[in-house]
Amino acid sequence: MQFMPITDSIFLLLETREHPMHVGGLQLFKKPEGAGEDYVQNLYRELIDTAEVRPLFTKRPAAPVNSLGQWMWTRDSHLDLDYHVRRSALPNPGRIRELLELTSRWHSTLLDRHRPLWETHFVEGLSDGRFAVYTKVHHAVLDGISALRHMTTALTEDPDARDCPAPWAMPAERRKPTSADPLAFARTAGRTVADLASFPRAAVKTANQAFREQRLTLPMQAPKTMLNVPIGGARRFAAQSWPMETFRAIKKASGTTVNDVVLAMCAGALRDYLIEQRALPDAPLTAMVPVTLRQPAAAERGGNAIGAILCDLATNEPDPARRLERIARSMADGKQLFSGLSPAEILLLSAMNVSPLALSPVPGMTNYMPPPFNLVISNVPGPRNTMYWNGAELDGVYPASLLLDGQALNITLTNRAEEIDFGIIGCRHSVPHLQRLLLHLDTALTELDCATR
């Protein structure tokens, strides 16, 4: 068995039927020219026959109940790939609407803790001839950034390549036995103690910047909104893409970053959506923006290595250009806070921003406690070039994240070649007309483009 870091076990301990703790993603692919009707079936069968699976995709909690199973990982020596990898077909007429509805249902259900915590679904029947792959994996196993990196390792820039592996397959050059390390437990526990010991320096830096400079966005300052209510287990998923060219033009004209432009786009959409629902608060919304602390080479180890910046979304500002300026300044202040700190200190400092959510399972706390922030907006780095998987061109990567009690909406996006792909997850009960957020995002991007010219 393997010791489970506390950052991983927290996601298992927090999970309930109303709060599934997995992340996922929906990928769209164009079939290669000349592909027959059995292309997806044959691809599925070839991948199912994978002889060796990465260790990351064979581990599960040592016990599937709330006991020591939340503190130790064990290996599944008889992995049932037919269970973890499945084929499905859309009902007529096979539109994107039917695909998103199916994804919404899959993303609402819990993963089986008696098995390794992941599933992949191949989806056929799209009327435009494309096919889709939906994957979900427990956040205790992989954070969203690591999950996307695992997916992209199976892709290639060569459209003629037909030997791309499954994301769960062991790379050929690494198929060799590994010996157990009897000191791994002690080293992991020692790192945890060292990380906790480094916390005071990070806390002092936060206090100095917050109270002397009085510019930092702090937790518990966000207004109560219709998005910060108790949630159920059912989800809705919405997805759409926009051209990267537009974001770059706004970035250049405004002297900000692409991520600042993305946040301003989301802020404008949220402002319009809440006005439409007659629920826009006077105070500005606050977003929690995750930042990765993991180096690309460390993705194979799995687990979680993310920090969190709180950003003022300036939703009380009607002018798009001034809203973008405030967001850029807020993000710069957050990044300045992290400068000079170690990854462990950043992780512990970030925990201060999200720790109030640990009280959300307590009955009544979500109704009466102010939210630490209003929603999560996450920008996950994706492939910069056009990618292929056994001849099929990647035509969309739409992240699907998780929700917590008091956090009924999550917006996650990733870049793909010259596109930015948005995935929006909302509580089916608490966020009405979720698809309208896509229209508001489009309007907000257009307004930013006009305002910064």
Residue pairs with C-beta under 8 A, 6 or more apart in sequence:
1 62
1 72
1 73
1 74
2 59
2 72
2 73
2 74
2 184
2 185
3 71
3 72
3 73
3 184
3 185
3 188
3 189
4 61
4 70
4 71
4 72
4 73
4 140
5 188
5 192
5 303
5 304
6 192
7 303
7 304
7 305
7 347
8 140
8 141
8 303
8 304
9 70
9 71
9 140
11 21
11 138
11 139
11 140
11 304
12 21
12 61
12 69
12 70
12 113
12 138
12 140
13 66
13 70
14 21
14 358
14 361
14 404
15 21
15 110
16 361
17 110
17 233
18 231
18 232
18 233
18 405
19 231
19 233
19 402
19 403
19 404
19 405
20 107
20 108
20 109
20 110
20 111
20 233
20 402
21 138
21 139
21 140
21 402
22 107
22 111
22 117
22 136
22 137
22 138
22 139
22 402
23 136
23 137
23 139
23 142
23 143
23 144
23 147
23 399
23 400
23 401
23 402
24 106
24 107
24 134
24 135
24 136
24 137
24 147
24 399
24 400
24 401
25 134
25 135
25 136
25 147
25 148
25 151
25 397
25 398
25 399
25 400
25 423
26 99
26 103
26 132
26 133
26 134
26 237
26 239
26 396
26 397
26 398
26 400
26 423
27 132
27 133
27 134
27 135
27 151
27 394
27 396
27 397
27 398
28 130
28 131
28 132
28 394
28 395
28 396
28 398
29 130
29 131
29 132
29 133
29 389
29 392
29 393
29 394
29 395
30 129
30 130
30 392
30 393
30 395
31 39
31 40
31 129
31 130
31 131
31 391
31 392
32 39
32 159
32 391
32 392
32 393
35 391
35 392
40 87
40 122
40 124
40 131
41 87
43 122
43 390
43 392
44 85
44 87
44 122
47 85
47 166
47 169
48 81
48 82
48 85
50 81
50 165
50 166
50 168
50 169
52 169
52 170
52 175
53 79
53 81
53 168
53 169
53 170
54 168
54 169
54 170
54 300
55 75
55 178
56 141
56 142
56 150
56 300
56 301
56 302
57 79
57 84
57 116
57 118
57 168
58 75
58 76
58 77
58 79
58 116
59 73
59 74
59 75
59 76
59 116
59 141
60 73
60 74
60 75
60 76
60 113
60 114
60 115
60 116
60 117
61 69
61 70
61 72
61 73
61 74
61 113
61 117
61 140
62 68
62 69
62 71
62 72
62 73
62 74
63 69
64 112
64 113
64 114
69 113
76 115
76 116
79 116
80 115
83 115
84 115
84 116
84 118
84 119
84 120
84 168
85 119
85 120
85 121
85 122
85 166
85 168
86 119
86 120
86 121
86 122
87 121
87 122
87 124
88 102
88 121
88 122
88 123
88 124
89 123
89 124
89 125
90 98
90 99
90 102
90 123
90 124
90 125
90 126
91 98
91 125
93 127
94 125
94 126
94 127
95 126
95 127
96 126
96 239
99 123
99 126
99 132
100 237
100 238
100 239
102 123
102 134
103 134
103 237
103 400
104 234
104 235
104 236
104 237
104 428
106 119
106 121
106 134
106 136
107 136
107 235
107 237
107 400
107 425
108 233
108 234
108 235
108 428
111 117
111 118
111 119
111 136
111 138
116 141
117 137
117 138
117 140
117 141
118 135
118 136
118 137
118 138
118 141
118 168
119 135
119 136
120 133
120 134
120 135
120 167
120 168
121 133
121 134
121 135
122 131
122 132
122 133
123 131
123 132
123 133
123 134
124 131
126 132
130 395
131 392
135 147
135 151
135 167
136 400
137 147
139 304
139 402
140 303
140 304
141 302
141 303
142 150
142 302
142 303
143 292
143 294
143 303
143 304
143 305
143 306
144 290
144 378
144 380
144 399
144 401
144 412
145 292
145 294
145 299
145 306
145 380
145 381
146 294
146 299
146 302
146 303
148 380
148 381
148 382
148 397
148 399
148 414
149 296
149 299
150 167
150 299
151 167
151 397
152 382
152 383
152 387
153 167
153 171
154 164
154 165
154 166
154 167
154 169
154 389
155 164
155 383
155 387
155 388
155 389
155 394
156 164
156 387
156 388
156 389
157 385
157 386
157 387
157 388
158 388
159 388
159 391
159 393
160 391
161 388
161 390
161 391
162 390
162 391
163 390
164 388
164 389
164 390
165 171
165 172
191 344
194 344
195 344
195 347
195 348
196 348
198 342
198 344
198 345
198 348
199 345
199 348
199 349
201 341
201 345
202 341
202 345
202 346
202 348
202 349
203 349
203 352
205 337
205 340
205 341
205 349
206 216
206 337
206 349
206 352
209 215
209 216
209 333
209 336
209 337
210 216
210 218
213 333
215 329
215 333
216 310
216 333
216 334
216 337
217 286
217 310
217 311
217 312
217 330
217 333
217 334
218 310
219 310
219 352
219 353
219 354
219 356
219 372
219 373
220 356
220 370
220 371
220 372
221 286
221 370
222 228
222 283
222 285
222 286
222 370
222 371
222 372
222 373
222 374
223 281
223 282
223 283
223 284
223 285
223 370
223 374
224 281
224 370
224 371
225 274
225 279
225 281
225 285
225 371
225 374
226 274
226 277
226 279
226 408
226 430
226 431
227 374
227 375
227 407
227 408
227 409
227 430
227 431
228 366
228 371
228 374
228 406
228 407
228 408
229 366
229 367
229 406
229 408
229 430
230 366
230 367
230 405
230 406
230 430
231 403
231 404
231 405
231 406
231 407
231 408
231 427
231 429
231 430
232 427
232 428
232 429
232 430
234 427
234 428
234 429
235 403
235 425
235 426
235 427
235 428
236 425
236 426
236 427
236 428
236 431
236 434
236 435
237 398
237 400
237 423
237 424
237 425
238 423
238 424
238 426
238 434
238 435
238 437
238 438
239 396
239 398
239 421
239 422
239 423
239 424
240 421
240 422
240 438
240 441
240 442
241 396
241 416
241 419
241 420
241 421
241 422
242 419
242 420
242 422
242 441
242 442
242 445
243 418
243 419
243 420
244 258
244 415
244 417
244 418
244 419
244 420
245 418
246 445
246 449
247 258
247 261
247 262
247 420
247 445
248 258
249 449
250 256
250 261
250 324
250 448
250 449
250 452
251 257
251 258
251 260
251 261
253 452
253 453
254 260
254 261
254 321
254 324
254 325
254 328
254 452
256 324
256 325
256 328
257 328
257 331
259 289
259 331
259 379
260 324
260 327
260 328
260 331
261 324
261 448
262 377
262 379
262 413
262 420
263 287
263 289
263 311
263 313
263 327
263 331
263 377
264 320
264 323
264 324
264 327
264 444
264 448
265 441
265 444
265 445
265 448
266 287
266 313
266 377
266 411
266 441
266 444
267 285
267 287
267 313
267 314
267 315
267 323
267 327
267 444
268 320
268 323
268 440
268 441
268 443
268 444
268 445
268 447
268 448
269 437
269 440
269 441
269 443
269 444
270 285
270 313
270 315
270 375
270 437
270 440
271 280
271 315
271 444
272 440
272 443
272 444
273 436
273 437
273 440
274 280
274 281
274 315
276 436
276 440
277 432
280 315
281 315
281 316
282 316
283 316
284 312
284 313
284 314
284 315
284 316
284 317
284 326
285 313
285 315
285 374
285 375
286 310
286 311
286 312
286 313
286 373
286 374
287 310
287 311
287 313
287 373
287 374
287 375
287 376
287 377
288 308
288 309
288 310
288 311
288 353
288 354
288 372
288 373
288 375
288 376
288 377
289 308
289 309
289 310
289 311
289 331
289 334
289 376
289 377
289 378
289 379
290 306
290 307
290 308
290 376
290 378
291 306
291 307
291 308
291 309
291 338
291 346
292 305
292 306
292 307
292 381
293 305
293 306
293 307
293 343
293 346
293 347
294 305
294 306
298 305
305 343
305 347
306 347
306 350
307 338
307 343
307 346
307 347
307 349
307 350
308 350
308 353
308 354
309 331
309 334
309 335
309 337
309 338
309 353
310 334
310 353
310 373
311 327
311 330
311 331
311 334
311 377
312 326
312 327
312 330
313 323
313 327
313 374
314 322
314 323
314 326
314 327
314 330
315 323
317 323
317 326
319 451
320 444
320 447
320 448
320 450
320 451
320 452
321 448
321 451
321 452
324 448
324 451
324 452
337 349
338 346
338 349
341 349
353 372
353 373
354 372
355 372
356 369
356 371
356 372
357 372
357 404
357 405
357 406
357 407
359 365
359 369
360 366
360 404
360 405
360 406
361 405
366 405
366 406
369 406
371 406
371 407
374 407
375 407
375 409
375 410
375 411
376 401
376 407
376 410
376 411
376 412
377 410
377 411
377 412
378 399
378 401
378 410
378 411
378 412
378 413
379 412
379 413
379 414
380 399
380 412
380 413
380 414
381 414
381 415
382 397
382 414
382 415
382 416
382 421
383 394
383 397
383 415
383 416
383 417
384 415
384 417
385 417
386 393
386 394
386 417
387 393
387 394
387 416
387 417
388 394
394 416
396 416
396 419
396 421
397 414
397 416
397 421
398 421
398 422
398 423
399 412
399 413
399 414
399 421
399 423
400 412
400 423
400 425
401 410
401 412
401 423
401 425
402 410
402 425
403 409
403 410
403 425
403 426
403 427
408 426
408 427
408 430
408 431
409 424
409 425
409 426
409 427
409 431
410 424
410 425
410 426
411 422
411 423
411 424
412 422
412 423
412 424
412 425
413 420
413 421
413 422
413 423
414 420
414 421
415 421
422 438
422 441
424 434
424 437
424 438
426 434
